[in-house]
Amino acid sequence: MSAMNASSIYEHLFRSFGLDTNPFKSSPDPRFLFPGPAYETAIAELMFGMESRRGLMVLTGEAGTGKTTLARYFLQWLKDRHFSSSYVFHTHLDASELFEVILRDFDIPVTSTKKSELLGTLLHWLEARQREGDSPVVIIDEAQALSIRTMSELLQLLNFENAKGKLLQVILVGQPELEEKLRRPELRSLRQRIAVRCRLPLLTLEQTSEYISSRLRGAGGSGQETFSLEAVQVLYSFARGIPRVINLLCEHSLIGAYADGSTIVSPANARRAAAEFDLVDEPLMTLNMDLRLNPREAAKLPVPSVVPEKQDALAVELKSIDETLAAVLPPRGNSEKSTGNSPLRAAEQEALPVAVAAAEAVELILFCGTI
C-alpha cells in the first residue's frame, strides 16, 4: 500500500465518523484540552499566580493525565497576551545548564556559561521586561527529574523581585514524585516558596464519557453518538481514568469500528483495542449502565459489588472468553491484506459473530456475578 493510499484511508476513516481530524492523537494538543472542573481550576490558579506575580507554582498529576497539554494551553494563553515564556522539557541538567536553556529560550544573548554571569544577564533582562509591563514565565516540565541540587538553585531565580513582586514566575510540572521530592529536608526553603499548588486527578466514569465527547467535538463531531454507553464503560474499565490511555484505546476502537463497517464503537471494539495493548488482564469492575440513562445519570448509580464466593468463577469465565477472542480474531495488522469489498479478511468476518457473542457473555457474567 502506497503512502498516499494509506493517508487517504486514514482521512476517510475519521470522515466516516463525521470528524475532520483524529480526535485522539497521542501528541499534546492544547486545542483538545478537556474543560473538566479540575483542569479549569488549575488554569485559573496558574493565571492568578502569574498575574499576581506569586513566584513559584506547582502542577502535578499521574503520567498521562494531561499536564503537558495543559502547560501548552497555558503557554498559548501567555503568547496571546504577549507575555514572555520559556518552556523547559529536558530536565537532566545542572543549574548552569538550566539557566542557559532558560536564557536562550527567552532569546537572551548568552556570552558566558558561568552561573553568576548567566544570572546577572537574566536579572537585567527581567528588570527591563518589567518596565515594559511583561511578566516572564518559566515552565519546567517533567520537573520530578530535576536533581535536588538543581532544584535548590531555583531559589536564585525566585529571589529576583522588587516592590512590585517577583520578576520571574516559575511553574514546576511533574508526576507525584515531584511532590515527594519537594518534601525533602534539603528543599524546605523552596517548598515554603510555593504559592500555588494544582493537581490533576484521574477521570471518573462520568468524566471519561464527557472527555470522549469533548475530544469528538474538538475534531468537528456533530454530537451524535459515536461511542455507545457500554463501550465507554469498557474503555473506562481498562483506561482507569488516564486520558493518555483513553486516547489510545478510543483511536483503535474507532479503527476497529471502521473495519467492521460501523459508525458506532461497540463494547467488542473497545475490548479488542484493549487486547491489542495487553490491557485485558486487569480491567476495573464498573457498573452496568442502563441504556436508557445518559452517562451523568448512570454515574450516580451505586457500583455493585461482586459476591466473594463468585469472584473466582467470574475470573475463570472472563479469562476463558478472552482466550476465545484471541483465538478467533486475527491480528489487526493483517487486515490490509483483505480482498473484496470488506476491509476485513474472510476469517475475520467469520469471527465477528463469535466476538459479539463473547462480548454479550461478558456483560451477562458481570450482571449475574454482582448483587
Secondary structure, DSSP 8 states (H G I E B T S, - for coil): --HHHHHHHHHHHHHTTT-SS-TT-SS--GGG----HHHHHHHHHHHHHHHTT--EEEEEE-TTSSHHHHHHHHHHHHHHTT--EEEE------HHHHHHHHHHHTT-------HHHHHHHHHHHHHHHHHTT---EEEETTGGGS-HHHHHHHHHHHT-EETTEESSEEEEEE-HHHHHHHTSGGGHHHHHTEEEEEEE----HHHHHHHHHHHHHHTT--S---B-HHHHHHHHHHHTT-HHHHHHHHHHHHHHHHHTT-SSB-HHHHHHHHHHTT--SS--------TTS-HHHHTTS----B-GGGHHHHHHHHHHHHHHHHHHS--GGGGGG--SSSSS-HHHHHHHHHHHHHHHHHHHHHHHTB-
